């Protein structure tokens, strides 16, 4: 049986995150748009989408203990990478990449018992800025964006239904483009990313020993 999912599509929206939060009525709600005018990424950064992109947010009540919620961004990344296909990898904690170029990002925001997870995924971009890319060389059309958004949302809900002990750590390790790389982060830190812990944190070997980075505690994790 399919997981219940309500869906609203808007021609334009300031932010699918805000729309999903305000329109949530108890059933998992997916909000998509063709044009997002005030999209945002992690830590409040602005999100500049491709001319053709998935812009979607899923609002739901997880039913998991709140201390486990940091895993949701990683689980959403796995669902997005599965939909994107090809050689799309995951840069911890919230980016989708092809090689060294970013093709998408995720944002998880909580409000009481409500969680809103957003996905921005570039589908077609004739002239992307440096460091950015898109999945397709030709425009796949708006229908493709909508289908991918719904497949992502349903895939995410299925993954969450397995429970917090089966969130997909091994799969994430296989897809993680950060592991094996030297990284720097804020506040000041440098080391080599070596593993993903059971709770979704990034384990890093430094000169002082192994440290554990959690997404809510660090900023600007970058590969060297």
VENHUMO-V284921 format. One record per pair of residues at least 12 apart in sequence whose C-alpha atoms are under 10 Angstrom apart, sorted by the first residue. I is the first residue (numbers start at 1). J is the second residue. Records with the same first field share a line. If there is no record, write none. Layout:
I = J  J
//
This chain:
2 = 154  157  158
3 = 27  28  153  154  155  157  158  161
4 = 27  28  29  154  157
5 = 27  28  29  30  58  59  60  150  153  154  157
6 = 24  25  26  27  28  29  30  31  58  59
7 = 20  27  28  29  30  31  32  58  150
8 = 20  23  29  30  31  32  33  56
9 = 30  31  32  33  34  56  146
10 = 31  32  33  34  35  36
11 = 32  33  34  35  36
12 = 32  33  34  35  36  37
13 = 31  32  33  34  35  36  37  38  39  55
14 = 33  35  36  37  38  39  40
15 = 31  32  33  35  36  37  38  39  40  55  56  57  118
16 = 30  31  32  33  35  36  37  38  39  40  55  56  57  58  59  116  117  118  119
17 = 30  31  32  38  39  40  55  56  57  58  59  107  108  109  115  116  117  118  119
18 = 31  39  57  59  116
19 = 31  32  57  58  59  116
20 = 32  56  57  58  59  60  115  116  117  118
21 = 57  58  59  60  109  110  111  114  115  116  117
22 = 59
23 = 59
24 = 58  59  60  61  114  116
25 = 59  60
26 = 59  60  61  114
27 = 59  60  61
28 = 58  59  60  61  62  114  115  116  153  154  157
29 = 57  58  59  60  116  153
30 = 56  57  58  59  60  116  117  118  149  150  152  153  154
31 = 55  56  57  58  59  118  146  149  150  153
32 = 54  55  56  57  58  118  119  145  146  149  150
33 = 53  54  55  56  57  142  145  146
34 = 51  52  53  54  55  56  142  145  146
35 = 49  50  51  52  53  54  55
36 = 48  49  53  54  55  56
37 = 49
39 = 55  118  120
40 = 105  106  107  118  120
41 = 94  95  105  106  107  108  118  119  120
42 = 93  94  95  105  106  107  108  109  215  216  219  220
43 = 107  216  219  220
44 = 107
47 = 104  105  120
48 = 120  122  129
49 = 103  104  120  121  122  123  124  125  128  132  134
50 = 103  104  120  121  122  123  124  125  126  127  128  129  132  133  134
51 = 122  123  124  125  126  127  128  134  139
52 = 121  122  123  124  125  126  134  136  138  139  140  141  142  144  145
53 = 103  104  119  120  121  122  123  124  125  134  135  139  140  141  142  144  145  146  148  149
54 = 104  118  119  120  121  122  123  142  144  145  146  147  148  149
55 = 104  118  119  120  121  122  145  146  149
56 = 106  117  118  119  120  121  145  146  148  149  150  152  153
57 = 106  107  108  116  117  118  119  120  149  153
58 = 108  115  116  117  118  119  149  150  152  153  154  156  157
59 = 108  109  110  114  115  116  117  118  153
60 = 110  113  114  115  116  117  157
61 = 110  111  112  113  114  115  116
62 = 113  114  115  116  157  160  161  163
63 = 113  114  115  160  161  163
64 = 113  160  163  164
65 = 113  164
66 = 110  112  113
67 = 199
68 = 164  165  199  200
69 = 108  109  110  115  164  199  200
70 = 93  108  109  199  200  201  214  215  216
71 = 93  108  164  167  168  169  198  199  200  201  214  215
72 = 106  107  108  109  115  116  117  156  159  160  164  167  200
73 = 92  93  94  95  105  106  107  108  109  117  118  119  200  215
74 = 90  91  92  93  94  95  106  108  167  168  169  172  200  201
75 = 94  155  156  157  159  160  167  168  169  171  172  200
76 = 94  105  106  107  108  117  118  119  152  153  155  156  157  159  160
77 = 89  90  91  92  93  94  95  96  104  105  106  107  119  152  156  172  175
78 = 90  96  152  155  156  159  167  168  169  171  172  175  176
79 = 151  152  153  154  155  156  157  158  159
80 = 96  104  105  106  119  120  121  148  149  151  152  153  155  156
81 = 96  97  104  121  152  172  175
82 = 151  152  155
83 = 147  148  149  150  151  152  153  155
84 = 96  103  104  121  122  123  135  148  152
85 = 135
86 = 98  135
87 = 99  135  175
88 = 101  102  103  104  135  175  176  177
89 = 102  103  172  174  175  176  177  178
90 = 102  104  105  172  173  174  175  176  177  178  179
91 = 105  172  175  176  177  178  179  221  222  223
92 = 172  175  176  177  178  179  193  196  200  201  202  214  215  221  222
93 = 105  106  107  176  178  200  201  202  213  214  215  216  221
94 = 106  107  108  119  215
95 = 107  119  120  121  176  177
96 = 119  120  121  122  175  176  177
97 = 131  132  133  134  135  176  177
98 = 132  133  134  135  177
99 = 131  133  177
100 = 131  132  133  177  223
101 = 130  131  132  133  134
102 = 121  122  130  131  132  133  134
103 = 120  121  122  123  124  131  132  133  134  135
104 = 119  120  121  122  123  132  133  134  135
105 = 118  119  120  121  122
106 = 118  119  120  121
107 = 119  120
117 = 153  156
118 = 153
119 = 149  152  153
120 = 149
121 = 133  134  135  145  148  149
122 = 134  135  136  145
123 = 135  136  137  138  139  140  141  142  144  145
124 = 136  137  138  139  140  141
125 = 137  138  139
126 = 138  139
164 = 198  199
165 = 198  199
166 = 198
167 = 198  199  200
168 = 198  200
169 = 196  197  198  199  200
170 = 196  197  198
172 = 196  200
173 = 194  195  196  197  200
176 = 195  196
177 = 193  223
178 = 192  193  194  195  196  202  221  222  223
179 = 192  193  194  195  196  202  203  204  223
180 = 192  193  194  195  204  223
181 = 193  194  204  222  223  224
182 = 194  204  205  206  222  223  224
183 = 204  220  221  222  223  224
184 = 219  220  221  222  223  224
185 = 213  218  219  220  221  222  223
186 = 217  218  219  220  221  222
187 = 217  218  219  220  221
188 = 218  219
189 = 204  206  211  218  221
190 = 204  205  206  207  221  222  223  224
191 = 203  204  205  206  207  208  209  210  211  223  224
192 = 204  205  206  207  210  223  224
193 = 205  206  210  211  212  213  223
194 = 210
195 = 212
196 = 212  213
197 = 212  213  214
199 = 214
200 = 212  213  214  215
201 = 213  214  215  216
202 = 214  215
//
